[in-house]
Amino acid sequence: MVEAILIDLFSLPAVLQNNIQGLLCRTLETIEKCSSIPAPFIYVMCCQVQGSEGKGEQDSLLPALRDLQSLKKRLEVVRALTTAAALYTIKQRLDEKDISSIKIILPTLRKELMKVYIDHLFTPVYQFEFEDLQVASDCNNLQVTEPQSEEQTLSTQDVALIQSEIQTYLESLPSLKGELTILKSSLIPDDIFLHGFTTRTGGISYIPALSSCNLFSSSKRRDPQVVVKENLRRLANAAGFNPETFHRVKTDHANAVCIMGKTEPDSYDGIVTDQKGVTIAAPGADCIPVLFADPVRKACGAAHSGWKGTLLGVSMATVNAMVSEYGCNVKDILVVLGPSVGPCCYKLPHESAKEFHRIDPKCVRHFDSATPYIDIRRATRILLESGGILPENIQDDSVTDQNQNITFCTACHPDKFYSHFRDGTNFGTQIGFISIKE
């Protein structure tokens, strides 16, 4: 069922866009008569004349709607200098109303163009259907006819221009929720390594559960890859790394490790490198982003450790990869656990809790309950120490100096961190990142 209708008038000559009441009125009358739901939300997308901001052009489209009051209440005219700006503004309106099913009424020759914008600015959460806009010559003062031709395939250059337009627009948007903040560990020497853990501030993601520095895009969420890419660009600029040499693990909640420079697995939760200037990262939104640094051999690693990965030993698998690939001594490797869900909040079914109880009974609270509280951080430390990592070379929530603590509970700090456990399925993601300085 269509929840919203977008009428694309952006391609009409700007001088005609203030004189299309007849066309708009007829289109809206048809919508009112034929729509499967009464008076859906309607957005009219128009080109804004340069320098005409704030002069009331939006109202010029509305005089013909006096007899369509039910639609008028649900209609919004969006003017912008570019298609990207107009469509992104409309996307914000759709997301405010949690709308996913949209019909786009547009000139035939705009269809392939619009599909490219949609592919970049939306995710598979949304469903689109298209209908041809009948631009007829009997509209008052509007002599436009639609060529009878098949849809045109866009060239690679056309697609590149659209991508550039979108990127330029997103770069112009102000940061949300304050300045971009990076948490750093005092354990990792900053003369050798560049590293940090992100928070949720300083990006452009506007959907509440994803706002604002979301760094992961999924087919099940509303934040598109282009927004995540812009957030990453801003992070890279603030942190001082090159986003073009950035590699994030392809999570599978298991224990596979990717060795940079070798064949990349289809999925992996650990990654290691000894290449200077290459930034590697692991996500976390309750799962632990774990960073590894060997200042002697100048090698580093990152791992994504959720409850499954913790039990499967992903952290020690990452350590072992550094030892086998780069000749690291396990006693030289420094390990930092980033923001993640704490034992104060995290629960698992009793059957899963048994596995943590076997590691150490202190990893489980209220063991006899149906859903005990789990300490995946303590379990990670125990497994690392069992593998030969020195206790003093691990930084986690056992740090007593609160000024040095960076292993915050993500579920307890909604102002600072994303949390799947707290926010549900449409959640944002922070990361831990590290690289060897050039």
C-alpha positions in Angstrom: 0.0 0.0 0.0 1.4 3.4 -1.0 2.0 5.6 2.0 3.3 8.7 0.2 3.4 10.2 -3.3 6.2 12.2 -4.8 5.5 14.3 -7.8 8.7 15.2 -9.6 8.4 18.5 -11.4 12.1 19.3 -11.0 12.9 18.9 -14.7 10.4 21.5 -15.8 11.9 24.9 -16.8 12.2 27.0 -13.7 10.3 29.9 -15.4 7.3 27.6 -15.8 7.3 26.1 -12.3 5.3 28.9 -10.8 2.6 28.4 -13.4 1.6 24.8 -13.2 -1.4 24.9 -11.0 -3.5 23.2 -13.7 -1.2 20.2 -14.0 -0.8 19.9 -10.3 -4.5 20.2 -9.6 -5.4 17.5 -12.1 -2.8 15.2 -10.8 -4.0 15.6 -7.2 -7.6 15.1 -8.2 -6.6 11.8 -9.8 -4.8 10.8 -6.7 -7.7 11.7 -4.5 -10.1 9.6 -6.7 -7.9 6.6 -7.4 -5.6 6.2 -4.4 -6.0 3.1 -2.4 -5.8 5.1 0.8 -7.5 8.5 1.5 -5.3 11.6 1.1 -1.8 10.1 1.3 1.1 12.3 2.1 2.1 14.2 -1.1 5.4 15.9 -1.8 6.0 18.0 -4.9 9.6 18.4 -5.9 10.6 21.6 -7.8 13.7 23.4 -8.8 14.4 26.6 -6.8 15.5 29.6 -8.8 18.9 30.8 -7.7 18.5 33.7 -5.3 14.7 33.3 -4.9 14.8 31.8 -1.3 12.2 33.1 1.0 10.1 35.0 -1.6 7.0 32.7 -1.3 7.3 30.7 -4.5 6.0 27.6 -2.6 2.7 29.3 -2.1 2.3 29.9 -5.8 1.6 26.2 -6.4 -1.3 26.1 -3.9 -4.1 28.4 -5.2 -5.7 25.7 -7.3 -6.1 23.4 -4.2 -9.0 25.3 -2.6 -11.4 22.4 -3.4 -8.9 19.8 -2.3 -8.6 20.7 1.4 -7.9 17.1 2.6 -5.0 16.9 0.2 -3.8 20.4 1.0 -3.3 19.5 4.6 -1.0 16.6 3.6 0.8 18.3 0.7 4.3 19.9 0.9 6.1 21.6 -1.9 9.9 21.1 -1.7 12.1 23.5 -3.6 15.8 23.1 -3.8 18.7 24.0 -6.1 19.5 20.4 -6.9 17.6 17.1 -7.2 19.9 15.6 -4.4 18.9 18.4 -2.0 15.2 18.2 -2.8 15.1 14.4 -2.5 17.1 14.3 0.7 14.7 16.8 2.2 11.8 14.7 1.2 13.5 11.6 2.6 13.7 13.3 6.0 10.0 13.9 5.9 9.3 10.3 5.0 11.6 9.1 7.9 9.9 11.4 10.4 6.6 9.6 9.6 8.3 6.1 9.3 7.0 5.8 5.7 8.5 3.1 3.5 6.2 2.7 0.5 6.4 5.6 -2.0 4.9 6.2 -5.5 6.9 8.6 -7.7 5.0 10.4 -10.5 7.5 11.8 -12.9 8.3 12.5 -16.6 9.4 9.3 -18.4 12.8 10.7 -19.2 13.5 11.3 -15.5 12.8 7.7 -14.4 16.3 6.3 -14.9 17.8 9.4 -13.4 15.6 9.2 -10.4 16.5 5.5 -9.9 20.2 6.4 -9.5 19.4 9.0 -6.9 17.2 6.5 -5.0 19.9 3.8 -5.2 22.3 6.2 -3.5 20.0 8.0 -1.0 17.8 5.1 0.1 18.2 1.5 1.2 16.1 -1.6 0.6 13.9 -0.6 3.6 12.0 1.6 1.1 9.8 0.3 -1.7 9.2 2.5 -4.8 6.8 2.3 -7.7 6.8 4.7 -10.7 4.1 6.3 -12.7 4.4 8.5 -15.8 3.5 12.1 -15.4 1.2 13.2 -18.1 2.4 16.6 -19.1 -0.3 17.9 -21.5 -0.5 21.0 -23.7 -3.9 22.1 -22.2 -2.3 23.1 -18.9 -2.7 26.8 -18.5 0.4 28.6 -19.8 2.4 25.4 -20.0 3.3 24.1 -23.4 5.3 20.9 -22.6 4.9 17.5 -24.3 6.5 14.3 -23.3 8.5 12.6 -26.1 7.2 9.2 -26.9 10.4 7.3 -26.4 11.7 4.5 -24.2 13.5 5.1 -21.0 17.1 6.2 -21.6 20.0 4.4 -20.0 22.4 6.8 -18.2 26.0 6.9 -19.1 28.8 6.2 -16.6 29.5 9.9 -16.7 25.9 10.8 -15.9 26.0 8.5 -12.9 29.3 10.0 -11.8 27.8 13.5 -12.0 24.9 12.4 -9.8 27.3 10.9 -7.3 29.3 14.1 -7.2 26.1 16.2 -6.7 25.0 14.0 -3.8 28.4 14.1 -2.2 28.7 17.9 -2.5 25.3 18.3 -0.9 26.0 16.0 2.0 29.4 17.7 2.6 27.5 21.0 3.0 25.2 19.7 5.8 26.0 20.8 9.4 27.1 18.3 12.0 24.4 17.1 14.4 24.6 16.5 18.2 27.7 18.5 18.7 31.3 18.1 17.7 32.8 14.9 16.5 34.4 13.1 19.5 37.1 10.4 19.4 38.0 8.5 22.6 41.7 7.4 22.8 43.6 5.0 25.0 46.7 6.0 27.0 48.0 2.4 26.6 48.6 2.7 22.8 51.6 4.9 22.0 50.5 7.7 19.8 54.0 8.3 18.3 53.6 5.0 16.5 49.9 4.4 16.1 46.8 6.5 15.2 43.8 5.1 16.9 40.4 5.8 18.5 36.9 4.9 19.3 34.0 6.9 17.9 30.9 8.2 19.7 27.6 9.1 18.1 28.2 12.9 17.8 29.3 15.0 14.9 27.9 13.3 11.9 24.9 13.9 9.6 22.7 10.9 10.2 19.4 12.4 11.3 17.2 9.4 12.1 16.9 9.3 15.9 18.3 5.8 16.6 21.1 6.4 14.0 21.9 10.0 14.8 24.4 11.3 14.1 27.8 9.7 13.4 26.5 6.3 12.3 29.3 4.4 10.6 27.6 1.3 9.2 24.9 0.9 6.5 22.6 -2.1 6.3 19.8 -3.2 4.0 17.6 -3.3 7.1 18.3 0.3 8.2 17.4 3.7 6.9 20.8 5.2 6.7 22.3 4.9 3.1 25.9 4.1 2.3 26.5 7.7 1.1 25.6 9.1 4.5 27.9 6.6 6.2 30.6 7.5 3.7 30.3 11.2 4.6 30.4 10.4 8.3 33.6 8.4 7.7 35.1 11.3 5.7 34.4 13.7 8.6 35.9 11.2 11.0 39.0 10.7 8.8 39.5 14.4 8.6 39.2 14.8 12.4 41.4 11.8 13.2 44.0 12.3 10.4 43.7 9.2 8.3 43.0 8.5 4.7 39.4 7.2 4.1 40.5 5.7 0.8 42.8 3.2 2.7 40.2 2.4 5.3 39.1 -1.3 5.9 36.4 -2.4 8.2 35.8 -6.1 9.2 33.0 -7.9 7.4 31.3 -9.2 10.5 30.0 -12.8 10.9 30.0 -13.0 14.7 32.7 -15.7 14.4 36.5 -15.8 14.6 37.9 -15.6 11.1 40.8 -13.1 10.7 41.7 -11.2 7.5 45.4 -10.6 6.8 45.8 -7.3 5.0 47.6 -8.0 1.7 46.3 -11.5 1.4 43.1 -12.9 -0.1 40.2 -11.3 1.7 37.7 -13.8 3.2 33.9 -13.3 2.4 33.4 -12.5 6.1 35.7 -12.1 9.1 35.6 -10.5 12.6 39.3 -9.8 13.0 41.8 -7.9 10.8 45.5 -7.4 11.1 48.2 -5.4 9.2 51.8 -4.2 9.3 51.2 -1.7 6.5 51.8 1.9 7.3 48.9 4.3 6.5 46.3 1.6 6.3 43.5 2.1 8.8 41.6 -1.0 10.0 38.5 -0.9 12.1 35.9 -3.0 13.9 32.3 -1.9 14.6 30.4 -2.1 17.8 26.9 -1.2 19.0 27.1 -3.4 22.2 29.6 -5.9 20.7 33.2 -5.0 21.7 35.4 -3.2 19.2 38.9 -4.5 20.3 42.1 -2.8 19.2 45.6 -4.5 19.2 48.9 -2.8 18.9 52.5 -4.2 19.0 54.9 -1.2 19.2 57.9 -3.5 18.9 57.1 -5.2 15.6 54.9 -2.2 14.5 51.8 -4.2 13.7 48.2 -3.8 14.7 44.8 -5.4 14.6 41.1 -4.8 15.2 38.3 -7.3 16.2 34.6 -7.3 16.5 33.7 -9.4 19.6 30.1 -10.0 20.4 29.0 -12.8 22.7 29.4 -15.4 20.0 32.7 -14.1 18.8 33.9 -13.9 22.4 33.1 -17.6 23.0 34.7 -18.5 19.7 37.9 -16.7 20.7 38.0 -14.0 18.1 40.4 -11.8 20.2 43.0 -14.5 20.6 42.6 -15.4 16.9 43.6 -11.9 16.1 46.5 -12.0 18.5 47.6 -15.4 17.0 47.4 -13.9 13.5 49.8 -11.0 14.5 52.2 -13.6 16.0 52.2 -15.9 13.0 52.2 -13.3 10.3 54.4 -10.5 11.7 56.5 -12.3 14.3 55.0 -10.5 17.2 55.7 -11.6 20.7 52.5 -12.1 22.6 53.9 -10.3 25.6 54.5 -7.1 23.5 50.9 -6.9 22.3 48.7 -4.2 23.8 44.9 -4.7 23.8 42.2 -2.1 24.4 38.5 -2.9 24.7 36.2 -0.1 23.5 32.7 1.0 24.4 30.4 -2.0 24.6 27.4 -3.3 26.6 28.3 -3.9 30.2 27.3 -6.6 32.7 25.0 -4.0 34.2 22.7 -4.3 31.2 23.5 -7.3 29.0 21.4 -10.5 29.3 21.4 -13.8 27.5 19.3 -16.9 27.6 20.4 -19.4 30.3 21.8 -21.9 27.7 24.2 -19.3 26.3 25.1 -18.0 29.8 26.3 -21.5 30.7 29.2 -21.1 28.2 30.3 -17.9 29.9 29.9 -19.6 33.3 32.4 -22.2 32.2 35.0 -19.5 31.3 34.6 -18.1 34.8 31.5 -18.0 37.2 32.2 -14.3 37.7 31.3 -13.7 34.0 27.6 -14.4 34.9 25.3 -12.7 37.4 22.1 -14.3 38.6 23.1 -17.6 36.9 19.9 -19.4 38.0 17.6 -16.9 36.3 16.2 -17.5 32.8 18.2 -14.6 31.4 21.4 -14.0 33.5 23.5 -10.9 33.1 26.7 -11.5 31.1 30.1 -9.9 31.3 31.6 -10.4 27.8 34.4 -8.0 28.7 35.6 -10.1 31.7 35.4 -13.2 29.5 37.5 -11.5 26.8 40.2 -10.5 29.4 40.3 -14.0 30.8 40.7 -15.6 27.4 43.4 -13.0 26.4 45.4 -13.6 29.6 45.1 -17.4 29.1 46.6 -16.9 25.7 49.6 -15.1 27.1 48.6 -11.3 27.0 50.0 -9.6 30.0 47.3 -8.3 32.4 48.9 -4.9 32.5 48.7 -4.8 28.6 44.9 -5.0 28.6 42.7 -1.9 29.1 39.1 -2.5 29.8 36.4 -1.5 32.3 38.6 -2.6 35.2 40.5 0.7 34.9 39.9 2.5 38.2 40.8 5.9 37.0 37.6 7.2 35.4 39.6 9.7 33.4 41.3 6.8 31.7 38.2 4.7 31.2 37.1 4.4 27.6 35.2 1.1 28.0 31.8 2.7 28.7 28.6 0.7 28.7 26.9 1.6 25.4 23.4 0.8 26.7 23.8 3.1 29.7 24.9 6.2 27.7 22.3 7.0 25.0 23.8 10.5 24.6 27.2 9.1 23.7 26.8 5.7 22.1 24.6 3.5 19.9 23.1 0.3 21.4 21.4 -2.5 19.6 20.3 -3.9 22.9 18.7 -0.5 23.9 17.5 0.9 20.5 16.2 -2.2 18.6 16.7 -3.1 15.0 17.2 0.3 13.4 20.4 1.1 15.4 23.5 3.0 14.7 27.1 1.8 14.9 30.3 3.2 16.3 33.8 1.8 15.5 37.3 1.3 16.9 40.0 2.1 14.4 43.8 1.9 14.3 46.7 2.4 11.9 50.5 2.6 11.9 51.7 6.1 11.3 53.8 6.7 8.2 
